[in-house]
Amino acid sequence: MSIFLYILGNNILPVFIMVGLGFLLSKRFSLNLFTLSKFNFYLFIPCFIFFNLYTASLSVTLLKILFFGLAYMIANDLLARVIAKIRKYDIGMTSAFKNSIMFNNAGNIGISLITLIFSHAPYVIDGETPYLNQALTAQVIILTFMNITMNTIGFYNAGKAKKDWKESVDQILTMPSIYAILLAIVLKYFMVDITATPLWPTLEYIKDGLVPMALFTLGVQLSQTEFDFRNIDVNIAVFTRLIIGPLLALAGIKLFGFSGVVAQTIFISYSVPTAVNTALIAIECNNYENFSSQQVMVSTIFGAITLTSAIYMAGILFPI
């Protein structure tokens, strides 16, 4: 019990306190969610991805994480199709359900959790954090893959109910994260050093602001969401994301042969609630906004419980 309380107090509560601050500020000042989402989509996330991808040492393990992410997404897509057929969802609801289980909160909550976990005992040795960089590099690859697919497939899923494929593709091409990834890869390939330019400290400042900005935005989103714990479709999506999702991740980790810090990072990252951006995408595309917002909120609330268990199990299943 003491281990659970430690995890809850040191890893989970700090994240939810920041979400709560965003929630309270929004209730007090009626903050504009669309403005905050633009800051996240068009500034903080692209800069964070560019900075970390530019500084990351690419390896075969990181490439395996990308293939894992692809396999995991396909498995969730097939699972969503089966559930949608059983529940007799229309194309719009099927797409919203797919997004709710395919895309987890790797940015808003995942980065924050991984940073907190690997900066505290038992991962601190003689005052040093030897596992933090390895964990964050793995998490950045997960976040990069999640952003590529969410800003392409996620927007396509949400938009195809009311737009043709050309309009959906046009909307995808407006997402700056795609270009941030390509630019980072090109600069690394040609070994262009931008760390001595005035741009670099600017990128560092913006990159460091992602975690609090993302969590505050999540709090604002939740403050503006009406939800009903009795909504069966929301509950099915939450159960699939928080319970079945980690089990699928566990199977994938074993299949791909991950271990240690990387395995722990993957397992924790794929146990987090649904990405808040799925609700923002639903709002942007006018596709089942209420379902998407409710699913984000309910999965986030119950995620406080399931994530504590996931962090505890990660240490047992994949010892360092």
C-alpha positions, 0 to 999 in steps of 0.5 A: 500500500505504501508503494501505491501511495508513493506513486500516487503522491509523487507521480500522479497527483502533481499532474492532476494538480496542474490539470485542476489549476487549469480547471479552476482558472477556466471556471473563474475567467472563462478561458478560450479553449480554441485559443489554447488549443491553437497554442498547443497545436501550432507552437508548443507541440511542434517546437517540443517535437522538433527540439527533442527529435533534433537532439535525440540519438536515433537507434534501432531500438527507437525504430522498433518503438515506431513499428510497435506504435504502428502495430498497436494502432492497427490492433486498436483500429480493428478492435474499434471496428468490431465494437462499432459493428456490435454497437451499430455506430454510424460512420461519424461515431465509429470514427470518434470511437476509433480516435478515442482508443487509438490516441493516448495522452502521450504529450499532456500526461505521458511526458509529465509522468515519465519525467516525474517517475524517472526523476524520483526514487527508485530511479535516482542513484547518488543524486543522479537520474541515469535513466531519465534521458533514455526514458524521455527519448523513448517517450519522444518517439512515442509522442512523435508517432502519436502526433504524426498519426493523430494529425493525419489519421485522427483528423481524417477519421474525424473529418471523413464523416462530413468532408470528402477525402481531399478536404480531410487531406488539406486539413492534415497538411495545415498541421505544423507538427508534420513539418517540424518532424521533417525539418528536424530529420533534414537538419540532422541528416545534413548535420546542420548545427543550429544550437549556436543560433538565437533560435535555439534558446527560444526553442528551449523556452517553448519546449519547456513550456509544453508540459504545464501548457498542455496540462492547463489546457486539459483542465480548461477542456474538462471544465467545459465538458458536460459528462454523464457516467451512465453513457454506455458508449463513453464507458465502453471507450474508457474501459477499452482505453484504460484496461484493454489498451495496457493489455495490448501494450503488454502483449506488444512489448513481449512480442517486440522484445523490449525490456528495462527502461524502454519497456517501462516507458512504453507500458506506462505511456500506452496506459494513459487516458485518451489524448485531449487532442481527440476532443479538440479534433472532434470540435475542429471537425464538428464530429461527435464533440460531446462523446469525444469530450466526455470520453477524455474527461471520464478516462482522465478521472479514472486514469488516476487510479489505473495509472497508479497500478500501471506504474507499479506493475511496470516496475515489477514486469520490467525490472532494471 
